[in-house]
Structure formats: structure tokens, C-alpha cells
């Protein structure tokens, strides 16, 4: 969860993917990252990025709401919920 002084650090153990949300910044670390896609609750794609390497960081400018973050790495894919307040 991120925005307005709210943060979280979630580790997806199976693939060793670290996801950090703080204020308006999304950071992802893992091995063999391939892609990142963010969807709103209506299934509309709000952000997409092809990744390579082991880390990625970006500033997001999304309105308040609940989002689904999908990360694909060399071992498969994982999803996580993100709340922007």
C-alpha cells in the first residue's frame, strides 16, 4: 500500500520478489524480472512495462483506489493488491 505516508514491503517467498510501495514510488527486486502490469478493479490496464534484470523503480501517478499488480519473472508470475489512498 502506498501514498500519503503509507508504505508496505511485501516479499513473495516462492520467487524471491520484493515489492516496495512508498508514497508514489513502486520498487521491485527479484531475479530475472520480465514484466510489470497494473490493473484497476475493472480490469483496465493502467500501467505496463517490460523489465529486464533484477530491479525496477518508477514513480506512479494513479488516482486513489485498489489495484492489482502482476509481476512476471523467470519462474512464473505473481500478483499483489495495492491500495492508493
C-alpha positions as CSV (number, residue, x, y, z in Angstrom):
1,X,0.0,0.0,0.0
2,X,1.3,3.4,-0.7
3,X,0.6,7.2,-0.9
4,X,0.3,9.7,1.9
5,X,2.9,8.3,4.3
6,X,1.6,4.8,4.0
7,X,4.1,2.1,3.0
8,X,4.5,-1.7,2.8
9,X,7.2,-4.1,2.0
10,X,5.9,-7.5,0.7
11,X,8.1,-10.4,-0.2
12,X,6.8,-13.1,-2.4
13,X,8.8,-16.0,-1.0
14,X,8.5,-18.6,-3.8
15,X,10.1,-16.3,-6.4
16,X,12.0,-14.1,-4.0
17,X,10.3,-10.9,-5.4
18,X,10.4,-7.9,-3.2
19,X,7.7,-5.2,-3.8
20,X,8.0,-1.9,-2.0
21,X,5.4,0.9,-2.3
22,X,6.1,4.2,-0.7
23,X,4.3,7.5,-1.5
24,X,4.2,7.5,-5.3
25,X,7.1,5.1,-5.9
26,X,7.0,1.4,-6.8
27,X,10.2,-0.6,-6.4
28,X,10.5,-4.3,-7.4
29,X,13.5,-6.5,-6.9
30,X,13.9,-10.1,-7.9
31,X,15.8,-12.4,-10.2
32,X,15.1,-12.4,-14.0
33,X,12.2,-9.8,-13.9
34,X,10.3,-9.8,-17.2
35,X,7.2,-7.6,-16.9
36,X,5.1,-5.5,-14.7
37,X,1.4,-4.7,-15.3
38,X,-1.0,-2.8,-13.0
39,X,-4.8,-3.2,-13.4
40,X,-7.7,-1.3,-11.8
41,X,-10.6,-3.3,-10.3
42,X,-12.5,-3.1,-13.6
43,X,-9.7,-4.9,-15.3
44,X,-8.4,-1.9,-17.2
45,X,-4.7,-1.9,-17.7
46,X,-3.3,1.3,-16.0
47,X,0.4,0.7,-16.4
48,X,2.7,-1.7,-18.2
49,X,6.4,-2.1,-18.5
50,X,8.7,-4.7,-20.0
51,X,11.5,-5.4,-17.5
52,X,14.9,-6.9,-17.6
53,X,17.5,-7.5,-14.9
54,X,16.9,-7.8,-11.1
55,X,15.4,-4.4,-10.1
56,X,13.0,-1.8,-11.2
57,X,11.8,1.5,-9.8
58,X,9.2,4.0,-11.1
59,X,7.0,6.9,-9.9
60,X,3.4,6.1,-10.5
61,X,0.6,8.7,-10.9
62,X,-2.6,6.8,-10.3
63,X,-5.8,8.0,-8.7
64,X,-7.0,6.7,-5.3
65,X,-8.2,3.1,-5.4
66,X,-7.4,-0.6,-5.3
67,X,-5.1,-2.0,-7.9
68,X,-3.7,-5.4,-8.9
69,X,0.0,-5.6,-9.6
70,X,1.1,-8.5,-11.8
71,X,4.8,-9.3,-12.0
72,X,6.3,-11.9,-14.3
73,X,9.8,-13.3,-13.6
74,X,11.8,-16.2,-14.9
75,X,10.0,-18.6,-12.5
76,X,6.4,-17.6,-13.3
77,X,4.0,-14.8,-12.3
78,X,2.8,-13.3,-9.0
79,X,0.0,-10.8,-8.2
80,X,-0.4,-8.4,-5.3
81,X,-3.0,-5.9,-4.3
82,X,-2.1,-2.2,-3.9
83,X,-4.3,0.4,-2.2
84,X,-3.6,4.0,-3.1
85,X,-5.1,6.4,-0.5
